[in-house]
């Protein structure tokens, strides 16, 4: 996709806003438009800004993965999922326009909305990810993110939800032949929880004001791109 100067400027504004932990993209855009007109003399109205951010979903995703796929070949990875609720579970019974959302469960209980499934390397960069309805099983999505024929599954760490798919996980308590699981491996696996926490606290990965699955995907892709860009810049 060829980026014109206008779109490149809007991407820059959006990514800088994410790196500066701006929770409201519209408020940040208005601030830039008013206070930094010397840097961005010709900016569109706010509706076009929102429209461009949503239409760049695939560009955000490709940019994020490009930044993450420069890791060493012997790096370790961890995989997990994070709930992305669109409302509290008790309100899920009310009709909603976002029909792709579903009721699912996580370690934190029930969730109505979506889940972010990701694979993170030991530099905390997200190198593979998917955003799916919350009722999709973790193992089902992980099999799509991990290539069992090409990836070294022994370098991918997961929790017990991923038992049986070939990656390294803690064994069940009653396993006949438990595989070793050390504190170092547990710390490496939990890197992905640190990444999810960063996306929630610093990048404000919440879906309360989004009204379509398209918007959900575009917002998550943009925040993942900002996360990987921050790591690449050493921020």
C-alpha positions in Angstrom: 0.0 0.0 0.0 1.4 3.4 -1.0 1.3 6.0 1.7 0.7 9.5 0.7 2.2 12.3 2.8 -1.2 13.0 4.5 -1.6 9.4 5.6 2.0 9.1 6.7 1.5 12.2 8.9 -1.7 10.8 10.4 0.1 7.5 11.2 3.0 9.5 12.8 0.6 11.5 14.9 -1.3 8.4 16.0 1.8 6.4 16.9 3.4 9.3 18.8 0.2 9.7 20.7 0.3 6.0 21.7 3.9 6.3 22.8 3.0 9.3 24.9 0.2 7.3 26.6 -2.6 9.5 25.2 -5.8 7.7 26.1 -8.1 9.7 23.7 -6.8 9.7 20.1 -9.3 12.5 19.2 -8.2 14.8 21.9 -4.6 14.2 21.0 -5.2 14.9 17.3 -7.0 18.2 18.2 -4.0 19.2 20.4 -1.5 18.4 17.6 -3.6 20.3 15.1 -3.8 23.4 17.3 -0.4 23.5 18.9 1.9 22.0 16.2 0.5 23.6 13.1 4.1 24.5 12.0 4.9 20.8 11.8 1.6 19.7 10.3 0.2 22.7 8.4 -2.5 20.8 6.5 -4.5 18.3 8.6 -8.0 16.9 7.8 -10.9 17.0 10.2 -11.3 14.6 13.0 -13.7 12.3 11.2 -11.2 11.6 8.4 -8.5 11.0 11.1 -10.7 8.3 12.7 -11.5 6.8 9.3 -7.9 6.6 8.3 -6.9 5.0 11.6 -9.5 2.3 11.0 -8.7 1.7 7.3 -5.0 1.2 8.2 -5.7 -2.0 10.1 -3.5 -4.2 7.9 -0.7 -1.5 7.7 -0.6 -1.3 11.5 -0.4 -5.1 11.7 2.3 -5.5 9.0 4.4 -2.7 10.6 4.2 -4.3 14.0 5.3 -7.7 12.8 8.1 -6.2 10.7 9.5 -4.5 13.8 9.2 -7.8 15.8 10.7 -10.3 13.4 14.3 -9.2 13.8 14.9 -11.4 16.8 17.7 -14.0 17.1 16.9 -17.4 15.8 17.5 -19.0 19.2 15.1 -16.7 21.1 12.4 -18.2 23.3 8.8 -17.3 22.9 5.7 -17.3 25.1 2.0 -17.5 24.1 -1.2 -16.6 25.9 -4.5 -14.8 25.5 -5.9 -11.6 26.9 -9.7 -10.9 27.2 -11.0 -7.8 25.4 -14.5 -7.2 26.8 -16.9 -4.8 25.2 -19.1 -4.7 28.2 -19.6 -6.2 31.6 -20.9 -9.8 31.5 -24.2 -8.9 33.2 -25.0 -6.6 30.3 -24.2 -9.1 27.6 -27.9 -10.1 27.3 -28.8 -6.8 25.7 -28.8 -6.7 21.9 -25.7 -5.2 20.4 -24.6 -4.1 16.9 -21.3 -5.8 17.3 -22.6 -9.3 16.6 -19.1 -10.9 16.3 -18.6 -10.5 20.0 -19.2 -13.7 22.1 -19.3 -14.9 25.6 -16.2 -16.8 26.7 -14.1 -17.5 29.8 -10.6 -16.7 31.0 -8.6 -17.1 34.2 -10.3 -13.9 35.4 -13.8 -15.3 34.8 -16.5 -14.7 32.2 -16.0 -12.2 29.4 -18.3 -10.9 26.6 -16.3 -9.6 23.7 -13.1 -10.8 22.1 -9.6 -12.1 23.0 -6.2 -11.1 21.9 -4.0 -14.1 21.3 -0.3 -13.4 20.9 3.2 -14.9 20.7 5.9 -12.8 22.3 9.6 -13.1 22.0 12.1 -12.7 24.9 12.5 -9.0 24.0 8.8 -8.6 24.8 7.9 -7.8 21.1 4.7 -9.2 19.8 5.6 -11.3 16.8 2.3 -13.0 16.0 -1.2 -12.2 17.1 -4.9 -12.7 16.4 -8.1 -11.0 17.6 -11.0 -13.4 17.8 -14.4 -13.8 19.5 -14.0 -14.7 23.2 -15.5 -18.2 22.8 -12.6 -19.5 20.6 -10.5 -22.0 22.5 -6.9 -21.0 23.2 -5.5 -24.1 21.7 -7.5 -23.7 18.5 -6.1 -20.2 17.9 -2.6 -21.1 19.0 -2.5 -23.8 16.3 -3.1 -21.1 13.7 -0.4 -18.9 15.2 2.2 -21.6 15.5 3.5 -23.6 12.5 4.0 -27.1 13.9 6.0 -28.1 10.8 8.4 -25.1 10.8 8.6 -23.7 14.3 10.8 -25.2 17.0 8.0 -25.9 19.5 10.5 -26.5 22.3 11.2 -22.8 22.3 7.6 -21.7 22.8 6.3 -21.6 26.4 2.7 -21.6 27.4 0.5 -22.3 30.4 -1.5 -25.5 31.0 -4.3 -24.3 28.6 -1.9 -25.3 25.8 -1.3 -28.8 26.9 -1.3 -31.3 24.1 -0.3 -29.0 21.2 3.5 -29.7 21.4 4.8 -26.5 23.0 6.5 -26.4 26.4 4.0 -26.2 29.3 3.9 -27.2 32.9 2.7 -30.8 33.4 -0.5 -31.8 35.1 -0.1 -32.8 38.7 -1.0 -36.4 37.9 1.1 -36.7 34.7 2.8 -40.1 34.4 5.9 -38.5 32.8 6.1 -34.9 33.8 8.4 -32.7 31.7 10.8 -30.3 33.6 9.5 -26.8 34.4 11.9 -24.5 36.1 11.4 -21.1 37.7 13.4 -19.5 34.9 11.0 -21.0 32.3 8.1 -19.8 34.4 9.6 -16.3 34.4 10.1 -16.4 30.6 6.5 -17.5 30.1 5.2 -14.7 32.2 6.9 -12.1 29.9 3.7 -12.1 27.9 1.7 -11.1 30.9 4.0 -8.1 31.3 3.3 -7.2 27.7 -0.5 -7.5 28.1 -0.3 -5.3 31.2 1.7 -2.7 29.3 -0.9 -2.7 26.5 -3.7 -2.2 29.1 -2.0 0.5 31.3 0.2 2.5 28.9 -1.5 1.9 25.6 -5.1 1.9 27.0 -6.2 -1.3 25.2 -9.9 -1.0 26.0 -12.9 -1.4 23.7 -15.6 0.5 25.6 -16.1 3.2 22.9 -15.7 1.0 19.8 -18.7 -0.1 17.9 -17.6 -2.6 15.3 -15.2 -5.6 15.0 -13.3 -3.7 12.3 -12.7 -0.8 14.8 -11.6 -3.4 17.5 -9.0 -5.0 15.2 -7.7 -1.6 13.9 -7.3 -0.2 17.4 -5.6 -3.3 18.7 -3.2 -3.5 15.7 -2.3 0.2 16.2 -1.5 -0.3 19.8 0.6 -3.4 19.1 2.5 -1.4 16.5 3.2 1.3 19.0 4.3 -1.2 21.6 6.8 -2.9 19.1 7.9 0.6 17.9 8.7 1.6 21.5 10.8 -1.5 22.0 12.6 -0.9 18.7 13.4 2.7 19.7 14.5 1.6 23.1 11.9 3.6 24.9 
